[in-house]
Amino acid sequence: MEAWIDTYHAVEGLARLGTYSFLTDGAVGAQKEDNLRHLIANLGKDVSREHIVPFLTTKHTLSYCLRYADRAWETGFRSLVVLGEDTTVGAPRVVPHGSDLRQLIRTRQSQLILGGSRRASEFLT
């Protein structure tokens, strides 16, 4: 619990400095925490979310993924990283690739900046 509190304080401080923070749940192949819910609940209301970038993977239902993007925009986040994630562990992907999910999100939240990668050299699509 203390580590999470320290993390949120660090993220708040970095956001105030205009430094980007990319945050994921880090649970490869395991049940995912709702990292967006944690960010919304634990960041101060006066902290700009413009420089905080949550991760979303295709390892959820499509309705969850689309609502996640909606919630992100509605609560002030301006960017998301959307990845497919490992196909050999955990739940199946709701779509074949992260780029497929990014395309679906764009139909609802066209103003969100969406990043992702098939290779380390690719980030924004």
N, C-alpha and C positions, 0 to 999 in steps of 0.2 A: 504494500500500500504506500509506504514512504517513497519507494522508487517512482511510482506513478505520480505522486504529488510533486516530486522533484522534476519529473519530466514535464508536467504541465507548466510549472514555473519557468523552466528553461525555454519551452516553446513560446510562452508569453513574452519573455524577455527578447528572444530572437525576433518575434513578430514586431515588437516595438522598435527594433533596430532596422527593420526592413529586410531581414534575412529569411530566406525560404526554409521551411521545415517540411519534410516529407514523412508522413506517419502511416505505418501499417500495423496490423495486429501481430504479424510475425508468426502466425500459427500455420505453418505449412502442413497440409494434409489433415489438420485437426479442425474441430468446430471453431468457427471464427467469432471473435468478439465484435460487437458493433462499435468499431473505432470512432465512427462519426458521432454516435450517441455519447460516447465518453468525452470527445472533444467539445461537443455542444454543452454538456453538463459541467465540465470542469474548467473551461477557459472563462476568464472574466468577461462580462458583457461588453466592456470597453476595449477589448482586444480585437483588432482588425484581423479578420480571417483571410485577407487577401494574400498573405505570404505563407499560409498553412495549407498543405496539400495532402489530403487523405488518400489512401489507396483503396480501391475496390477491385475485387476479382470476380471472375465468371462462375465461382463456386457457390452461388446463391441462386434462388429462383429469379426469374426475369422480373417479376413484380417487385421483389426486394431491391434488385439492382436499379430499376428505373425510379423507384421511390427514394432510394439512397441519393441519386443524383438530384432529384427534386429537393430533398431535405438539405443537401449541401448548398444549393443555390439559395434557398429560402432563408438559410441561417448565416449567409455572408461568405461562404467559401466560393472562390472564383475559379478554382482549378481542381481537377481530380486526376490521379493516375489510375488507369483501368487496364488490368492485366488478365491474361487467361489463366495463369498459374499451372503448376505441374499436373500433367494428365495421368501420372502413374500412382498418385496417392490421393486419398480423400474423396470427396463428393465429385460427381461428374460436372463438367462445365455446362452451363445453361446454353451457351453458344460455342461454336468451335474455336473461336479466337477472340482475344481481347478487342481487336479492331472491329469485330462484328458488334460487340456490346457498345463500343464507342459510337458507332454509327447509329444504333438504336437510341442511345442517350441524346445524340445531337438532334433527333427529331422532336424531342421534348424540351431539352435545355440547350438550345443552340448557342447561348451566350457563355456557357461553361468552357473553359480551356481544358481540353482532354489530352493527357499524355499517356504513352504506353510504349511497349517495345517488344519486338520479336528478337532483336539483337541489341546488344549494349550500345551500338552506334546509332540506333534509332530511338528517338524519344517522342517528339510530338508528331501526331498524325493528323 
